[in-house]
């Protein structure tokens, strides 16, 4: 891993097991298996949109650990993995049961004792981080264990020392920790974050912020010195604040086949466009287009192309002949 790297991401990637649509976890006889993790989803999306991306993590040296790595590499992501003893650790998994209304979609995690919970900064191959232009992680990783939290902080500091622009997606997960604990952990990291991505609902519930998205962005930037704050608003689109300028972006219409990973695709689109030299407004547009495309694709990852994103932005949709 020598030379300049566009993007380094750090976090856990699990195996996702899903029964066929309409079937229940307790009765299904088959599962679809795919890799999925917030940070690796971003790395895959950015790589498919032209960025040179590296994913750092810890996995057991087992067939399932190697399955994760091979899937990420198939999408152009370079991997830097600390390999653990498979007798003492495991790959985290989650089960996704798709259901229509009124049942909805349910996620069941099985990630206790995953290798990532024992990760230490010194065991990761961080050569790419020393020459990275951007570093990305999320609020999921520090929720996994004290060691994962300490390593997240250490990598954010190291990335800053190396001159990388550091982005952090809040990505609050209520099944991992409560809002008060999460807020304290997040705010400890904010001094080492340059670009913050945060859903408006989580800014209100977890960070105790009031007001509309612009007010929230201004308040966070003022309190923590972020260079850029991107607040997503669901069906209302997103707002980005940078250098005092506010940029707004609506959503692109999409049929939803699988909504999991939509937020990660948004971040991937934004980062890929910024890496390519685009401004904040253009990056927001690419983010919204990437998110719309992801909703049409099964699995966690945005298996998309730059041409497809451009077509969405330009409104060139229809039958591909």
Buried (B, 14 or more C-beta within 10 A) or exposed (E): BEEEBBBBBBBBBBBBBBBEEEBEBEEBEEBEBBBBBBBBBBBBBBBBBBBBBBBBBBBBBBEBBBBBBEBBEEBBBBBBBBBBEBEEBBBBBBBBBBEEEEEEEEEEBBBEEBBBBBBEBEBBEBBBBBBBBBBBBBBBBBBBBEBBBBBBBBBBBBBBEBEBBBBBBBBBBEEBBEBEEBBEBBEEBBEBBBBBBBBBEBBBBBBEBEEEBBBBBBBBBEEBEBBBBBBBBEEEBBBBBBEEEEBBBEBBEBEEEBEBBBBBBBBBBBBBBBBBEBEBBBBBBBBBBBBBBBBEBBBBBBBBEBEBBEBBBEEEEEEEE
